[in-house]
Amino acid sequence: MAGDQQPMTLFGLAQRGMSAQLVRMNAAASNLANAGSVAGSEQEAYKPIRAVFAEDLDRASGLATVEVQGVVREQAAAVRQHNPDHPLADANGDVWEAPVDENAEMVEMLEASRQYQNLVEALTTAKQLMLDTMRMK
């Protein structure tokens, strides 16, 4: 935000937070979609992804918000399973399953969804307060 001329508003703060939670939900959804997928080698197996966030301070207003720095692959090891009948099995009869913890991904999605909803409610309240203030004049 170093190049921004205007201070961050409540709506800008909420928008950035909502965007960050959407990235977080999409990463968890991708992980869930790939849970149980297998590959012929450990290197080819799907690796879960995570959103990386950083605090962004708006010097003009003194408010801090979130910035999505990117999405990275975890370094979790794939799970080897012996399944010689599988078409992707290697020479040893092993396949490699994506190391996705479905319960943890569901918790991640639920928390991101709740945070998103909290921001929507904060915006709704702010909008209503603004409307009420305008009606008072």
N, C-alpha and C positions, 0 to 999 in steps of 0.2 A: 504494500500500500504506500510505499515511499513516494510514488509519483502522484498520488491522489491530492487534489487541491482542497476538497471539502472534507469536513469531519464525517466519520461514520455515523449513520443514523440507526435507530432501532430496527428499521426495516432492512437496512443493509446488513446489520449484524445477524438478524434472523435468517436472511437469505443465504448468507455464507454458512451458517450453522446447518440449515436445511440441506444445502448442497453437500456438505460434508457427511451428513447422516445418510444421504442417498448413495454416495460413493461407498460408504460402509455397508449398507444393505445390499448393494449390487455385488460387492466382493463376497459377502456371505452367501448370497444366492448362487453365485458362480461355484463356490465351494460345494454347496449342497447339490447342485446339478451334477457335479463330477464325483460325488461320494460313491464309492463302490466301483468306480471305473478301474479297469486294469490295463496294463501294458506289458509288452514283452521284455522290458528291461527296467531297472530301477531309474535310469536316466530319463526314460520316456514317460514314466508315471506322472500323473497330474500332481502338482504341488499346490497346496492352498495359497491363496493370496490374501493380503491384508492392506488396508488403507493406512497411510502414514500421515499423521497430522502434526501441525506445528502451531504454536501460538503466534498471532500477528497483532502487534500493538499499534493502534492508531494514535499517533502522537498528538494530533490535533484535538481529539476528544478525550484521550486517556483511556479509551475502552480497548479491551482485548477481545479478539475474535479468533476463529480457527481458520487455518489455511490447509488445504489438501496438498501435501508435497508430492504425493504419488501413490502408486500401488506396487507392492513388492511381493515376490514369491517367498514363502517360508522355506526354510532349509530342512523341513521334516523328512525323515527317511520313509520311503515307500514300504509297504508291508508285503513281504514275500509270502506267497501261498503256493503250495505244491498242488498243481492241477494239470497233470500231463495231457488230459483230453481237451484242454482249452486250445483254440486255434492260435492264440498268441503266446503259448507256452514256449519258454526257451529250451535249449538243449537238455537242461536238467529237469524239465517238466514244470518249471516255476513260472508264475505270473506275478506281477507287482501291482498291488492295489494302492490307490490314492490314499494318503494318510489324513483323511478328513474325519473329524469327530462331529458327527451329525448333531448331537446334543449341544455341543459348544457353538456350532454354527446357528442353531435355532435360537439359543440365548442371545447371540450377537445380533441376529435379525430383530428379535423382540426388543432388545435394548435400543437399537438404532431407531426402530419404529416409535418407541415411546419418546425418545428424545426429539424426533421429528414432530410428533404430535404436541409435545410441550411447547415447541417453538410456534406451531400453528396457533395454539391457544393464547400464547403471549401476544402474537400479532392481532388476533381477534379482539383481545382485551384492549390493546392499545388503540385499535381502530374505533372501538366503541367509546372509549374515553375521549378520543378526539371529536367524534360526532356529538357526544354529550356536551363537550366544551363549546363547540360551535353553536349548539342550540341555545346555550345560556346567553349568548350575546343579543 
